[in-house]
Structures are given as structure tokens and as C-alpha cells.
Amino acid sequence: MRSRQRMFAAVMRLLLKCLRLGRRRRFKLVRQAEQLWQYGHLCLRSLLYNSFTNGDVVLDSLFEPVYWLVDHVTRWFGVVFVALVIGLTSSIVAIVYICLLPLILQTYTPAWICWHLAYGHWNLIMIVFHYYMAITTSPGHPPQAKDDLTGVSICRKCIAPKPARTHHCSICNRCVLKMDHHCPWLNNCVGHYNHRYFFSFCLFMTMGCIYCSISGWEMFRDAYAAIERMKLFEKERLQVAANQTYYQTPPPTFSFHQRAFHKSVVYLWVLCSSVALALGALTLWHAALITRGETSIERHINKKERQRLQKKGKVFRNPYSYGGWDNWKVFLGVDVPRHWLTRVLLPSPHLPHGTGLSWDLPPCVTKQHAPLLAI
């Protein structure tokens, strides 16, 4: 009896000992897991820590796949966008020559005919010239050899010298001098050497669309009313045919030429008005940037820098801005008064000031402005 009790007590002691060991092992495993978690969390934070990280950076990181998709789609569909611009513009020009010009020559006075012929053809020449130059002119790229440049940084994407105002285009996969943006409608970057062509194209295209919208307003109203009458007469003709009332006079029918004429006028006015609103807003935006001596990219950079210096009680001044009027003279390449005619109002392939590698004071600027920072 006693031997059984001793054996039972020994078994119970052994069982309790095993339970205590199992509990210690569990606690040890839990502590090790907690230590590994803390260590991994610390390593992750040390690798990803950045004092400049904020909500915008996190949002950009989350949208990086979307940016990659947009870049590649824009790269492959650039030719389609250029063909679309050429096709739509050609359709408007064809409608003007085939439908509107004969009507203008028959109904307008000689003075108005001369005005429409002179202004319309001048505007068309300016649009075609600047668009062709914008899509064929290289925006400018920095040299690959660093020996030719001094005091420049290195692009972290293409590992090449990066002068001031130069930025990397993810679509072209190259650095662009004084980059403004990559325009899919040009299938080209807008940079130092073709920025003027891009803005001039937007300006003259907007002017041409406004001109067509204003000049064709009365024709649009008449054409729209004629189309409504066509629909009404077509409805009446179908009713007459359904009722078999041959004694009634059938409504008049419209020829294919009449239908095509009225629909073409409506198409011209709707397209020109839409483009005038959209492209006009873009042109005004770029005009404001040119007045401040900024590009689209520099606008965001300068805004953040202005806010950062404002917290320190300092004032940010754009070193590439020479004042509103001088900024326009530098942008358009106006050195003497006659250049307003030969370089602005007439097609001109003149180069911009500087090489895009350094930014010295242009000769058309009369005085030196304030430095970058003022306390």
C-alpha cells in the first residue's frame, strides 16, 4: 500500500515538474518572439526613417504603381495623341475651307472678307509652325561627362550630371534641361529649347478656337435649328407613311449635302468651344508661371521652400525671376523692340537665352534683382 502511494507521489512530482518546464519554455518562446518583433521593427524603422517623410510622401509611394502605368501608357500612346491633334485640327480646317469660306465670300463685305482671310491664315500658320517645332525640337539634355560642368549634382536615376533647373523625366528616361512637364499631345518633353514653342502653340490654338467660336456662332444657331427641323420632318414623314395617307403632301426631304453641311458646322463650333475652354485654362496657367519665372515643377518646389523658410522667419525669392515684364522678354527672346514683330508675331526658330546648363543674367534684363534669400 505504501509502495503504491510512493509511486503515485513520484509520478505526480514528475508531472508537475514537466508542467513547470513546459510553462518556462512557453514563456521563453514568447519572450524570444517579442524580442525578434522589437528587433525587426527597429531595423525596419532605421532603414525607412526619413525626417522629410510626411503624408504626401506616403501617398506618392502608394500611388507609385499607378504612376508607373501612366508613364508607360503615355510613352506608347504619344503617337496616337499626336495623330489625334493633327486629325482634329485638319478636320476643322477642312470644314472651314469647304463649308464656311464659300459662304463668307458670298455674304460678307470686302473688308470683312479681307479680315477673315488675313487673320485666319496667319493664325493657322502660327499654329502649324509652333506645333511642328514643339514636337520635333529636343527639349535639351545635359552632357554625360561631368568634366564639362562644375557645381552640379548627380541624378539618382540616370547617374549623370544634373545642372540647376534640370529634372529627370520618367517617361523619356532622361534628364531634361529646365523641364516643365512631359506633354503626351506632343509626344515630347517640354524643356529649355521647346518651351516657347509649346506655349505659343497653346496660345495661338486657343486664339484660333475662340475666333472660330465667335465667328461661327450665328451659323451654329442656324445649323442647330435646321437639324431640329430635319428631325421633325423625318418624324412627320414616317407618320405619313404609317397612316397610308397619300392624299397629304409629304414633308420636304433634305439632301445629303445639306445634312453634312449643318452637322459639320455644329461639330466645328462644339469642338472649338470645348478646346478653347480647356486649352485656354492651361494657357492662362502657364502664362502665370512664366510671369513668375517658374516651370510647373519649380512651382511645387518653390512652394515647399517658401513654406519652410517662412517658418524660420525668412523670405524666399526665386533666383530665376527678373520681374514680370523681364520674365516675358527672356522667355520670348525679345532683346530689342523689333523682336516683338519678328520673333513673337511671326514664326521664328530663334534659340532661347543661355544653354540651360548655367543661368547668367540675360542681356535684355536691365537690372539685377534680389538674391535668393532675404532675412
LOZANU-977179 format. One record per residue (C-alpha): residue number from 1; residue in one letter; x, y, z. Coordinates in Angstrom, 2 decimals, padded with zeros to 5 digits, always signed. Example, Ala and Ser with C-alpha at 12.3 -4.5 7.8 and 13.67 -1.06 7.14 Angstrom:
<1 a <+012.30 -004.50 +007.80>> <2 s <+013.67 -001.06 +007.14>> 
//
This chain:
<1 m <+000.00 +000.00 +000.00>> <2 r <+002.77 +002.40 +000.92>> <3 s <+004.71 +001.46 -002.20>> <4 r <+001.73 +002.43 -004.36>> <5 q <+001.39 +005.77 -002.59>> <6 r <+005.10 +006.46 -003.06>> <7 m <+004.89 +005.56 -006.72>> <8 f <+001.84 +007.78 -007.17>> <9 a <+003.56 +010.68 -005.41>> <10 a <+006.65 +010.25 -007.58>> <11 v <+004.54 +010.28 -010.74>> <12 m <+002.72 +013.41 -009.59>> <13 r <+006.02 +015.17 -008.79>> <14 l <+007.37 +014.23 -012.20>> <15 l <+004.20 +015.50 -013.87>> <16 l <+004.32 +018.82 -012.01>> <17 k <+007.96 +019.22 -012.92>> <18 c <+007.18 +018.64 -016.57>> <19 l <+004.38 +021.18 -016.42>> <20 r <+006.69 +023.78 -014.86>> <21 l <+009.30 +023.11 -017.57>> <22 g <+006.68 +023.43 -020.30>> <23 r <+005.46 +026.71 -018.82>> <24 r <+009.00 +028.05 -018.68>> <25 r <+009.61 +027.03 -022.26>> <26 r <+006.43 +028.73 -023.36>> <27 f <+007.39 +031.90 -021.55>> <28 k <+010.86 +031.69 -023.06>> <29 l <+009.44 +031.29 -026.59>> <30 v <+007.08 +034.22 -026.04>> <31 r <+009.96 +036.41 -024.84>> <32 q <+012.07 +035.41 -027.82>> <33 a <+009.21 +036.21 -030.22>> <34 e <+008.73 +039.61 -028.58>> <35 q <+012.46 +040.34 -028.84>> <36 l <+012.52 +039.31 -032.51>> <37 w <+009.50 +041.50 -033.23>> <38 q <+011.04 +044.51 -031.50>> <39 y <+014.34 +043.95 -033.29>> <40 g <+012.66 +043.66 -036.69>> <41 h <+010.54 +046.74 -036.04>> <42 l <+013.65 +048.70 -035.05>> <43 c <+015.52 +047.55 -038.19>> <44 l <+012.58 +048.50 -040.41>> <45 r <+012.29 +051.95 -038.88>> <46 s <+016.05 +052.53 -039.11>> <47 l <+016.04 +051.60 -042.81>> <48 l <+012.93 +053.60 -043.75>> <49 y <+013.31 +056.55 -041.40>> <50 n <+013.35 +059.95 -043.12>> <51 s <+012.92 +063.27 -041.38>> <52 f <+011.22 +064.67 -044.52>> <53 t <+008.61 +061.92 -044.69>> <54 n <+005.04 +063.18 -044.48>> <55 g <+001.63 +062.28 -045.77>> <56 d <+002.45 +063.38 -049.32>> <57 v <+005.47 +061.07 -049.47>> <58 v <+003.45 +058.11 -048.20>> <59 l <+000.67 +058.87 -050.70>> <60 d <+003.19 +059.09 -053.55>> <61 s <+004.66 +055.74 -052.52>> <62 l <+001.22 +054.12 -052.51>> <63 f <+000.46 +055.53 -055.96>> <64 e <+003.83 +054.53 -057.43>> <65 p <+002.30 +051.58 -059.40>> <66 v <-000.29 +053.95 -060.87>> <67 y <+002.46 +056.40 -061.87>> <68 w <+004.41 +053.57 -063.50>> <69 l <+001.35 +052.51 -065.50>> <70 v <+000.58 +056.09 -066.58>> <71 d <+004.19 +056.66 -067.65>> <72 h <+004.27 +053.57 -069.83>> <73 v <+000.82 +054.22 -071.32>> <74 t <+001.82 +057.81 -072.10>> <75 r <+005.06 +056.63 -073.68>> <76 w <+003.34 +054.18 -076.04>> <77 f <+000.26 +056.29 -076.83>> <78 g <+002.13 +059.53 -077.52>> <79 v <+001.99 +058.88 -081.27>> <80 v <-001.77 +058.31 -081.03>> <81 f <-002.25 +061.65 -079.23>> <82 v <-000.19 +063.49 -081.87>> <83 a <-002.21 +061.86 -084.65>> <84 l <-005.41 +062.86 -082.83>> <85 v <-004.31 +066.52 -082.65>> <86 i <-003.39 +066.55 -086.34>> <87 g <-006.62 +064.80 -087.31>> <88 l <-008.95 +067.07 -085.34>> <89 t <-007.16 +070.23 -086.48>> <90 s <-007.23 +069.08 -090.10>> <91 s <-010.95 +068.35 -089.86>> <92 i <-011.67 +071.87 -088.60>> <93 v <-009.54 +073.43 -091.36>> <94 a <-011.30 +071.29 -093.98>> <95 i <-014.75 +072.33 -092.73>> <96 v <-013.74 +076.00 -092.80>> <97 y <-012.45 +075.78 -096.38>> <98 i <-015.24 +073.58 -097.76>> <99 c <-018.30 +074.85 -095.87>> <100 l <-017.67 +078.27 -094.35>> <101 l <-015.29 +080.04 -096.72>> <102 p <-017.66 +079.93 -099.75>> <103 l <-020.44 +081.30 -097.55>> <104 i <-018.17 +084.09 -096.29>> <105 l <-017.15 +085.04 -099.84>> <106 q <-020.81 +085.24 -100.91>> <107 t <-022.34 +087.14 -097.99>> <108 y <-019.66 +089.27 -096.28>> <109 t <-018.41 +092.70 -097.31>> <110 p <-014.95 +093.03 -098.91>> <111 a <-013.48 +094.48 -095.71>> <112 w <-014.67 +091.55 -093.59>> <113 i <-013.52 +089.08 -096.23>> <114 c <-010.00 +090.56 -096.15>> <115 w <-010.01 +090.45 -092.35>> <116 h <-011.08 +086.81 -092.17>> <117 l <-008.62 +085.72 -094.87>> <118 a <-005.69 +087.59 -093.32>> <119 y <-006.28 +086.69 -089.67>> <120 g <-007.38 +083.11 -090.32>> <121 h <-004.37 +082.21 -092.43>> <122 w <-001.92 +083.99 -090.09>> <123 n <-003.35 +082.11 -087.11>> <124 l <-003.23 +078.81 -088.98>> <125 i <+000.42 +079.34 -089.98>> <126 m <+001.39 +080.15 -086.38>> <127 i <-000.39 +077.03 -085.08>> <128 v <+001.21 +074.69 -087.61>> <129 f <+004.70 +076.18 -087.22>> <130 h <+004.80 +076.11 -083.42>> <131 y <+003.28 +072.65 -083.15>> <132 y <+005.77 +071.24 -085.64>> <133 m <+008.67 +072.88 -083.82>> <134 a <+007.39 +071.72 -080.41>> <135 i <+007.23 +068.06 -081.40>> <136 t <+010.48 +067.99 -083.40>> <137 t <+012.73 +070.17 -081.24>> <138 s <+014.63 +068.41 -078.48>> <139 p <+013.99 +069.97 -075.05>> <140 g <+017.71 +069.74 -074.26>> <141 h <+019.69 +067.21 -072.24>> <142 p <+022.76 +067.70 -070.03>> <143 p <+026.08 +066.23 -071.19>> <144 q <+027.10 +062.90 -069.75>> <145 a <+030.69 +063.98 -068.94>> <146 k <+030.97 +065.71 -065.60>> <147 d <+034.24 +067.43 -066.64>> <148 d <+032.25 +069.94 -068.65>> <149 l <+030.13 +071.03 -065.70>> <150 t <+031.02 +072.49 -062.33>> <151 g <+028.95 +072.67 -059.19>> <152 v <+026.22 +070.29 -060.31>> <153 s <+024.55 +067.40 -058.56>> <154 i <+024.11 +063.84 -059.78>> <155 c <+020.77 +062.45 -060.88>> <156 r <+019.98 +059.43 -058.73>> <157 k <+018.05 +057.74 -061.56>> <158 c <+020.34 +058.04 -064.58>> <159 i <+023.57 +058.63 -062.57>> <160 a <+024.54 +061.64 -064.71>> <161 p <+025.30 +065.33 -064.05>> <162 k <+022.20 +067.31 -063.16>> <163 p <+022.54 +071.10 -063.63>> <164 a <+020.25 +073.63 -061.99>> <165 r <+016.59 +073.50 -063.10>> <166 t <+017.19 +070.06 -064.64>> <167 h <+014.83 +067.21 -063.78>> <168 h <+014.53 +063.56 -064.73>> <169 c <+011.64 +062.53 -066.98>> <170 s <+010.39 +059.08 -066.07>> <171 i <+008.67 +058.71 -069.47>> <172 c <+011.67 +059.66 -071.63>> <173 n <+014.02 +058.11 -069.03>> <174 r <+016.41 +061.05 -069.42>> <175 c <+017.24 +064.29 -067.65>> <176 v <+015.75 +067.37 -069.32>> <177 l <+017.13 +070.91 -069.10>> <178 k <+014.66 +073.32 -067.45>> <179 m <+011.97 +070.65 -067.59>> <180 d <+008.39 +071.85 -067.35>> <181 h <+006.48 +068.60 -067.95>> <182 h <+006.09 +065.73 -070.39>> <183 c <+003.29 +066.53 -072.82>> <184 p <+001.54 +063.48 -074.34>> <185 w <-000.05 +065.70 -077.02>> <186 l <+003.46 +066.50 -078.26>> <187 n <+004.92 +063.05 -077.52>> <188 n <+007.86 +065.06 -076.21>> <189 c <+009.13 +066.74 -073.08>> <190 v <+008.68 +070.48 -072.67>> <191 g <+012.07 +071.88 -071.70>> <192 h <+014.59 +074.62 -072.29>> <193 y <+014.65 +074.59 -076.10>> <194 n <+010.98 +073.98 -076.93>> <195 h <+009.12 +075.62 -074.02>> <196 r <+008.43 +078.73 -076.11>> <197 y <+007.10 +076.63 -078.99>> <198 f <+004.76 +074.75 -076.65>> <199 f <+003.33 +077.89 -075.06>> <200 s <+002.97 +079.67 -078.42>> <201 f <+001.12 +076.67 -079.84>> <202 c <-001.29 +076.68 -076.87>> <203 l <-001.80 +080.43 -077.20>> <204 f <-002.44 +080.50 -080.95>> <205 m <-004.59 +077.37 -080.85>> <206 t <-006.74 +078.98 -078.14>> <207 m <-006.98 +082.19 -080.18>> <208 g <-007.97 +080.20 -083.27>> <209 c <-010.66 +078.26 -081.41>> <210 i <-012.09 +081.46 -079.90>> <211 y <-012.06 +083.05 -083.34>> <212 c <-013.97 +080.11 -084.86>> <213 s <-016.45 +080.01 -081.96>> <214 i <-017.27 +083.71 -082.15>> <215 s <-017.35 +083.88 -085.95>> <216 g <-019.45 +080.75 -086.28>> <217 w <-021.97 +081.45 -083.52>> <218 e <-024.76 +082.60 -085.87>> <219 m <-024.04 +079.75 -088.28>> <220 f <-024.14 +077.31 -085.37>> <221 r <-027.55 +078.55 -084.28>> <222 d <-028.94 +078.27 -087.80>> <223 a <-027.42 +074.83 -088.32>> <224 y <-028.73 +073.55 -084.98>> <225 a <-032.23 +074.83 -085.79>> <226 a <-032.04 +073.20 -089.23>> <227 i <-031.07 +069.87 -087.70>> <228 e <-034.04 +070.07 -085.34>> <229 r <-036.31 +070.78 -088.29>> <230 m <-034.82 +067.78 -090.09>> <231 k <-035.69 +065.57 -087.15>> <232 l <-039.24 +066.94 -087.02>> <233 f <-039.82 +066.49 -090.76>> <234 e <-038.40 +062.98 -090.63>> <235 k <-040.82 +062.14 -087.83>> <236 e <-043.75 +063.53 -089.80>> <237 r <-042.70 +061.63 -092.92>> <238 l <-042.67 +058.36 -091.00>> <239 q <-046.13 +059.10 -089.58>> <240 v <-047.48 +059.83 -093.05>> <241 a <-046.03 +056.61 -094.39>> <242 a <-047.52 +054.64 -091.49>> <243 n <-051.02 +056.13 -091.92>> <244 q <-051.05 +055.49 -095.72>> <245 t <-052.49 +058.98 -096.30>> <246 y <-051.21 +059.55 -099.81>> <247 y <-053.52 +062.49 -100.38>> <248 q <-051.43 +064.56 -097.94>> <249 t <-048.40 +066.46 -099.17>> <250 p <-045.30 +064.69 -097.79>> <251 p <-042.85 +066.86 -095.84>> <252 p <-039.75 +068.03 -097.72>> <253 t <-036.65 +065.89 -097.68>> <254 f <-033.14 +067.18 -097.09>> <255 s <-030.24 +066.22 -099.30>> <256 f <-027.06 +064.60 -098.05>> <257 h <-025.15 +067.81 -098.75>> <258 q <-027.48 +069.85 -096.54>> <259 r <-027.29 +067.34 -093.71>> <260 a <-023.49 +067.17 -093.91>> <261 f <-023.20 +070.97 -094.00>> <262 h <-025.30 +071.59 -090.90>> <263 k <-023.74 +068.77 -088.91>> <264 s <-020.24 +069.94 -089.84>> <265 v <-020.98 +073.45 -088.60>> <266 v <-022.30 +072.10 -085.28>> <267 y <-019.25 +069.82 -084.95>> <268 l <-016.88 +072.74 -085.63>> <269 w <-018.49 +075.02 -083.06>> <270 v <-018.76 +072.41 -080.30>> <271 l <-015.17 +071.20 -080.76>> <272 c <-013.67 +074.69 -080.98>> <273 s <-015.60 +075.92 -077.94>> <274 s <-014.56 +072.91 -075.86>> <275 v <-010.91 +073.21 -076.84>> <276 a <-010.98 +076.97 -076.22>> <277 l <-012.17 +076.44 -072.64>> <278 a <-009.79 +073.59 -071.78>> <279 l <-006.72 +074.84 -073.60>> <280 g <-007.43 +078.43 -072.59>> <281 a <-007.29 +077.48 -068.91>> <282 l <-003.99 +075.66 -069.49>> <283 t <-002.58 +078.65 -071.36>> <284 l <-003.51 +081.04 -068.56>> <285 w <-001.87 +078.71 -066.03>> <286 h <+001.39 +078.63 -067.98>> <287 a <+001.22 +082.39 -068.52>> <288 a <+001.08 +082.88 -064.76>> <289 l <+004.08 +080.55 -064.32>> <290 i <+006.07 +082.43 -066.97>> <291 t <+005.26 +085.73 -065.27>> <292 r <+006.74 +084.36 -062.02>> <293 g <+009.76 +082.87 -063.80>> <294 e <+008.86 +079.29 -062.85>> <295 t <+008.15 +075.99 -064.53>> <296 s <+005.39 +073.58 -063.50>> <297 i <+007.87 +071.51 -061.48>> <298 e <+009.55 +074.53 -059.90>> <299 r <+006.20 +075.84 -058.79>> <300 h <+005.78 +072.91 -056.37>> <301 i <+009.43 +073.04 -055.26>> <302 n <+009.31 +076.79 -054.62>> <303 k <+006.02 +076.47 -052.74>> <304 k <+007.54 +073.97 -050.27>> <305 e <+010.71 +076.02 -049.94>> <306 r <+008.67 +079.17 -049.30>> <307 q <+006.73 +077.44 -046.52>> <308 r <+009.92 +076.04 -044.98>> <309 l <+011.65 +079.42 -044.89>> <310 q <+008.51 +081.15 -043.66>> <311 k <+008.66 +079.05 -040.50>> <312 k <+012.20 +080.34 -039.93>> <313 g <+011.17 +083.95 -040.45>> <314 k <+012.84 +084.24 -043.86>> <315 v <+011.55 +085.23 -047.27>> <316 f <+012.04 +083.09 -050.36>> <317 r <+012.88 +084.79 -053.64>> <318 n <+013.09 +082.96 -056.93>> <319 p <+016.65 +083.42 -058.30>> <320 y <+015.43 +082.86 -061.87>> <321 s <+012.77 +085.57 -061.78>> <322 y <+013.69 +089.03 -063.08>> <323 g <+010.28 +090.64 -062.72>> <324 g <+007.09 +090.03 -064.65>> <325 w <+007.91 +092.06 -067.78>> <326 d <+011.55 +090.94 -067.97>> <327 n <+010.49 +087.32 -067.47>> <328 w <+008.35 +087.54 -070.61>> <329 k <+011.17 +089.20 -072.57>> <330 v <+013.58 +086.44 -071.53>> <331 f <+011.06 +083.70 -072.30>> <332 l <+010.14 +085.06 -075.75>> <333 g <+013.72 +086.05 -076.61>> <334 v <+012.92 +089.74 -077.07>> <335 d <+016.19 +091.68 -076.95>> <336 v <+015.20 +094.74 -078.99>> <337 p <+011.76 +096.24 -079.75>> <338 r <+011.61 +094.92 -083.32>> <339 h <+011.75 +091.36 -081.94>> <340 w <+008.13 +091.71 -080.85>> <341 l <+007.28 +091.58 -084.55>> <342 t <+009.94 +089.26 -085.93>> <343 r <+010.07 +086.79 -083.02>> <344 v <+006.59 +086.93 -081.48>> <345 l <+004.06 +087.85 -084.16>> <346 l <+005.87 +085.98 -086.92>> <347 p <+007.25 +082.41 -086.97>> <348 s <+010.79 +082.43 -085.62>> <349 p <+013.12 +079.50 -084.82>> <350 h <+015.47 +081.55 -082.61>> <351 l <+017.06 +079.83 -079.63>> <352 p <+016.31 +080.79 -076.01>> <353 h <+018.76 +082.64 -073.81>> <354 g <+021.54 +080.50 -072.40>> <355 t <+022.39 +076.85 -072.81>> <356 g <+020.27 +075.53 -069.96>> <357 l <+023.44 +074.50 -068.08>> <358 s <+024.07 +077.83 -066.35>> <359 w <+021.78 +080.77 -065.75>> <360 d <+023.62 +084.05 -066.21>> <361 l <+021.87 +087.39 -066.36>> <362 p <+020.26 +087.75 -069.83>> <363 p <+021.19 +090.86 -071.83>> <364 c <+017.57 +092.01 -072.06>> <365 v <+017.31 +092.31 -068.25>> <366 t <+018.10 +095.86 -067.19>> <367 k <+018.90 +095.38 -063.51>> <368 q <+019.93 +092.68 -061.05>> <369 h <+017.20 +091.59 -058.67>> <370 a <+017.28 +090.49 -055.06>> <371 p <+019.19 +087.36 -054.05>> <372 l <+017.65 +084.00 -053.25>> <373 l <+017.12 +084.57 -049.51>> <374 a <+016.34 +087.75 -047.66>> <375 i <+016.16 +087.83 -043.87>> 
//
